[in-house]
């Protein structure tokens, strides 16, 4: 994507699906591998309230 601003899995998925369909789990896996290698930073999310 080439951005320096925060992007969620959904943001990345939306961008990539313009070219071809992808499963959200595929994007999450790749992003996790990038984070493990130090190429992607994670930002803690606020906890969601499930009723």
KEBA-382847 format. One record per atom (N, C-alpha, C): residue number from 1; residue in one letter; atom name; x, y, z. Coordinates in nm, 4 decimals. Layout:
residues N
+-----+-----+------+----------+----------+----------+
|   n | res | atom |     east |    north |       up |
+-----+-----+------+----------+----------+----------+
| NUM |   A |   CA |        X |        Y |        Z |
...
+-----+-----+------+----------+----------+----------+
//
This chain:
residues 51
+-----+-----+------+----------+----------+----------+
|   n | res | atom |     east |    north |       up |
+-----+-----+------+----------+----------+----------+
|   1 |   X |    N |   0.0816 |  -0.1186 |   0.0000 |
|   1 |   X |   CA |   0.0000 |   0.0000 |   0.0000 |
|   1 |   X |    C |   0.0862 |   0.1254 |   0.0000 |
|   2 |   X |    N |   0.2024 |   0.1179 |   0.0608 |
|   2 |   X |   CA |   0.2940 |   0.2298 |   0.0597 |
|   2 |   X |    C |   0.2551 |   0.3443 |   0.1505 |
|   3 |   X |    N |   0.1699 |   0.3204 |   0.2479 |
|   3 |   X |   CA |   0.1285 |   0.4272 |   0.3386 |
|   3 |   X |    C |   0.2095 |   0.4205 |   0.4672 |
|   4 |   X |    N |   0.2122 |   0.5330 |   0.5342 |
|   4 |   X |   CA |   0.2755 |   0.5393 |   0.6643 |
|   4 |   X |    C |   0.1713 |   0.5594 |   0.7738 |
|   5 |   X |    N |   0.0460 |   0.5647 |   0.7384 |
|   5 |   X |   CA |  -0.0575 |   0.5836 |   0.8402 |
|   5 |   X |    C |  -0.1179 |   0.4489 |   0.8772 |
|   6 |   X |    N |  -0.1834 |   0.4414 |   0.9923 |
|   6 |   X |   CA |  -0.2419 |   0.3144 |   1.0358 |
|   6 |   X |    C |  -0.3460 |   0.2621 |   0.9366 |
|   7 |   X |    N |  -0.3452 |   0.1317 |   0.9185 |
|   7 |   X |   CA |  -0.4435 |   0.0663 |   0.8316 |
|   7 |   X |    C |  -0.4840 |  -0.0652 |   0.8965 |
|   8 |   X |    N |  -0.6128 |  -0.0894 |   0.9017 |
|   8 |   X |   CA |  -0.6631 |  -0.2141 |   0.9581 |
|   8 |   X |    C |  -0.6569 |  -0.3250 |   0.8536 |
|   9 |   X |    N |  -0.6817 |  -0.4468 |   0.8988 |
|   9 |   X |   CA |  -0.6898 |  -0.5595 |   0.8056 |
|   9 |   X |    C |  -0.7962 |  -0.5296 |   0.7014 |
|  10 |   X |    N |  -0.9076 |  -0.4729 |   0.7448 |
|  10 |   X |   CA |  -1.0159 |  -0.4379 |   0.6521 |
|  10 |   X |    C |  -0.9732 |  -0.3364 |   0.5477 |
|  11 |   X |    N |  -0.8937 |  -0.2380 |   0.5892 |
|  11 |   X |   CA |  -0.8430 |  -0.1373 |   0.4954 |
|  11 |   X |    C |  -0.7543 |  -0.2015 |   0.3893 |
|  12 |   X |    N |  -0.6629 |  -0.2868 |   0.4350 |
|  12 |   X |   CA |  -0.5716 |  -0.3537 |   0.3423 |
|  12 |   X |    C |  -0.6489 |  -0.4464 |   0.2500 |
|  13 |   X |    N |  -0.7425 |  -0.5200 |   0.3073 |
|  13 |   X |   CA |  -0.8243 |  -0.6124 |   0.2284 |
|  13 |   X |    C |  -0.9020 |  -0.5377 |   0.1200 |
|  14 |   X |    N |  -0.9627 |  -0.4261 |   0.1558 |
|  14 |   X |   CA |  -1.0386 |  -0.3462 |   0.0588 |
|  14 |   X |    C |  -0.9490 |  -0.2995 |  -0.0560 |
|  15 |   X |    N |  -0.8284 |  -0.2556 |  -0.0218 |
|  15 |   X |   CA |  -0.7341 |  -0.2088 |  -0.1238 |
|  15 |   X |    C |  -0.6922 |  -0.3230 |  -0.2168 |
|  16 |   X |    N |  -0.6601 |  -0.4376 |  -0.1584 |
|  16 |   X |   CA |  -0.6109 |  -0.5496 |  -0.2386 |
|  16 |   X |    C |  -0.7205 |  -0.6163 |  -0.3217 |
|  17 |   X |    N |  -0.8439 |  -0.6112 |  -0.2750 |
|  17 |   X |   CA |  -0.9519 |  -0.6780 |  -0.3473 |
|  17 |   X |    C |  -0.9901 |  -0.6058 |  -0.4759 |
|  18 |   X |    N |  -0.9320 |  -0.4917 |  -0.4996 |
|  18 |   X |   CA |  -0.9553 |  -0.4238 |  -0.6270 |
|  18 |   X |    C |  -0.8948 |  -0.5049 |  -0.7411 |
|  19 |   X |    N |  -0.7872 |  -0.5797 |  -0.7097 |
|  19 |   X |   CA |  -0.7198 |  -0.6613 |  -0.8102 |
|  19 |   X |    C |  -0.7738 |  -0.8041 |  -0.8170 |
|  20 |   X |    N |  -0.8007 |  -0.8633 |  -0.6998 |
|  20 |   X |   CA |  -0.8488 |  -1.0019 |  -0.6952 |
|  20 |   X |    C |  -0.9091 |  -1.0298 |  -0.5586 |
|  21 |   X |    N |  -0.9996 |  -1.1269 |  -0.5496 |
|  21 |   X |   CA |  -1.0605 |  -1.1574 |  -0.4201 |
|  21 |   X |    C |  -0.9619 |  -1.2285 |  -0.3269 |
|  22 |   X |    N |  -0.9637 |  -1.1893 |  -0.2011 |
|  22 |   X |   CA |  -0.8788 |  -1.2499 |  -0.0989 |
|  22 |   X |    C |  -0.9617 |  -1.2749 |   0.0263 |
|  23 |   X |    N |  -0.9232 |  -1.3757 |   0.1022 |
|  23 |   X |   CA |  -0.9883 |  -1.4022 |   0.2302 |
|  23 |   X |    C |  -0.9270 |  -1.3122 |   0.3372 |
|  24 |   X |    N |  -1.0077 |  -1.2637 |   0.4300 |
|  24 |   X |   CA |  -0.9540 |  -1.1796 |   0.5372 |
|  24 |   X |    C |  -0.8451 |  -1.2507 |   0.6174 |
|  25 |   X |    N |  -0.8575 |  -1.3820 |   0.6347 |
|  25 |   X |   CA |  -0.7565 |  -1.4553 |   0.7108 |
|  25 |   X |    C |  -0.6218 |  -1.4549 |   0.6389 |
|  26 |   X |    N |  -0.6228 |  -1.4517 |   0.5073 |
|  26 |   X |   CA |  -0.4982 |  -1.4447 |   0.4305 |
|  26 |   X |    C |  -0.4263 |  -1.3138 |   0.4597 |
|  27 |   X |    N |  -0.5009 |  -1.2056 |   0.4583 |
|  27 |   X |   CA |  -0.4429 |  -1.0737 |   0.4853 |
|  27 |   X |    C |  -0.3914 |  -1.0682 |   0.6290 |
|  28 |   X |    N |  -0.4691 |  -1.1214 |   0.7246 |
|  28 |   X |   CA |  -0.4248 |  -1.1224 |   0.8640 |
|  28 |   X |    C |  -0.2958 |  -1.2025 |   0.8808 |
|  29 |   X |    N |  -0.2862 |  -1.3159 |   0.8130 |
|  29 |   X |   CA |  -0.1663 |  -1.3994 |   0.8227 |
|  29 |   X |    C |  -0.0439 |  -1.3265 |   0.7696 |
|  30 |   X |    N |  -0.0572 |  -1.2641 |   0.6541 |
|  30 |   X |   CA |   0.0556 |  -1.1917 |   0.5949 |
|  30 |   X |    C |   0.0956 |  -1.0744 |   0.6835 |
|  31 |   X |    N |  -0.0031 |  -1.0020 |   0.7351 |
|  31 |   X |   CA |   0.0277 |  -0.8888 |   0.8222 |
|  31 |   X |    C |   0.0955 |  -0.9362 |   0.9505 |
|  32 |   X |    N |   0.0538 |  -1.0497 |   1.0041 |
|  32 |   X |   CA |   0.1170 |  -1.1046 |   1.1235 |
|  32 |   X |    C |   0.2620 |  -1.1427 |   1.0956 |
|  33 |   X |    N |   0.2880 |  -1.2028 |   0.9797 |
|  33 |   X |   CA |   0.4255 |  -1.2394 |   0.9435 |
|  33 |   X |    C |   0.5128 |  -1.1145 |   0.9271 |
|  34 |   X |    N |   0.4575 |  -1.0093 |   0.8682 |
|  34 |   X |   CA |   0.5317 |  -0.8837 |   0.8540 |
|  34 |   X |    C |   0.5632 |  -0.8233 |   0.9909 |
|  35 |   X |    N |   0.4673 |  -0.8335 |   1.0827 |
|  35 |   X |   CA |   0.4895 |  -0.7832 |   1.2183 |
|  35 |   X |    C |   0.5986 |  -0.8644 |   1.2888 |
|  36 |   X |    N |   0.5941 |  -0.9957 |   1.2754 |
|  36 |   X |   CA |   0.6945 |  -1.0829 |   1.3370 |
|  36 |   X |    C |   0.8348 |  -1.0494 |   1.2869 |
|  37 |   X |    N |   0.8460 |  -1.0112 |   1.1604 |
|  37 |   X |   CA |   0.9762 |  -0.9766 |   1.1010 |
|  37 |   X |    C |   1.0166 |  -0.8320 |   1.1295 |
|  38 |   X |    N |   0.9308 |  -0.7583 |   1.1990 |
|  38 |   X |   CA |   0.9625 |  -0.6202 |   1.2326 |
|  38 |   X |    C |   0.9347 |  -0.5212 |   1.1211 |
|  39 |   X |    N |   0.8595 |  -0.5637 |   1.0205 |
|  39 |   X |   CA |   0.8307 |  -0.4772 |   0.9067 |
|  39 |   X |    C |   0.6967 |  -0.4047 |   0.9192 |
|  40 |   X |    N |   0.6210 |  -0.4393 |   1.0220 |
|  40 |   X |   CA |   0.4889 |  -0.3804 |   1.0425 |
|  40 |   X |    C |   0.4707 |  -0.3607 |   1.1921 |
|  41 |   X |    N |   0.4181 |  -0.2463 |   1.2311 |
|  41 |   X |   CA |   0.3923 |  -0.2199 |   1.3726 |
|  41 |   X |    C |   0.2442 |  -0.2389 |   1.4000 |
|  42 |   X |    N |   0.2150 |  -0.2869 |   1.5193 |
|  42 |   X |   CA |   0.0757 |  -0.3003 |   1.5623 |
|  42 |   X |    C |   0.0443 |  -0.1911 |   1.6621 |
|  43 |   X |    N |  -0.0784 |  -0.1482 |   1.6565 |
|  43 |   X |   CA |  -0.1277 |  -0.0508 |   1.7530 |
|  43 |   X |    C |  -0.2399 |  -0.1194 |   1.8310 |
|  44 |   X |    N |  -0.2333 |  -0.1162 |   1.9642 |
|  44 |   X |   CA |  -0.3404 |  -0.1788 |   2.0419 |
|  44 |   X |    C |  -0.4745 |  -0.1132 |   2.0121 |
|  45 |   X |    N |  -0.5760 |  -0.1965 |   2.0011 |
|  45 |   X |   CA |  -0.7112 |  -0.1459 |   1.9771 |
|  45 |   X |    C |  -0.7854 |  -0.1340 |   2.1083 |
|  46 |   X |    N |  -0.8826 |  -0.0469 |   2.1073 |
|  46 |   X |   CA |  -0.9700 |  -0.0376 |   2.2244 |
|  46 |   X |    C |  -1.0534 |  -0.1646 |   2.2298 |
|  47 |   X |    N |  -1.0762 |  -0.2184 |   2.3484 |
|  47 |   X |   CA |  -1.1598 |  -0.3382 |   2.3575 |
|  47 |   X |    C |  -1.3026 |  -0.3082 |   2.3123 |
|  48 |   X |    N |  -1.3591 |  -0.4034 |   2.2420 |
|  48 |   X |   CA |  -1.4983 |  -0.3893 |   2.1980 |
|  48 |   X |    C |  -1.5914 |  -0.4477 |   2.3021 |
|  49 |   X |    N |  -1.7061 |  -0.3880 |   2.3129 |
|  49 |   X |   CA |  -1.8072 |  -0.4358 |   2.4051 |
|  49 |   X |    C |  -1.9058 |  -0.5224 |   2.3282 |
|  50 |   X |    N |  -1.9130 |  -0.6485 |   2.3642 |
|  50 |   X |   CA |  -2.0066 |  -0.7405 |   2.2991 |
|  50 |   X |    C |  -2.1223 |  -0.7673 |   2.3934 |
|  51 |   X |    N |  -2.2406 |  -0.7416 |   2.3460 |
|  51 |   X |   CA |  -2.3597 |  -0.7640 |   2.4284 |
|  51 |   X |    C |  -2.4298 |  -0.8897 |   2.3872 |
+-----+-----+------+----------+----------+----------+
//
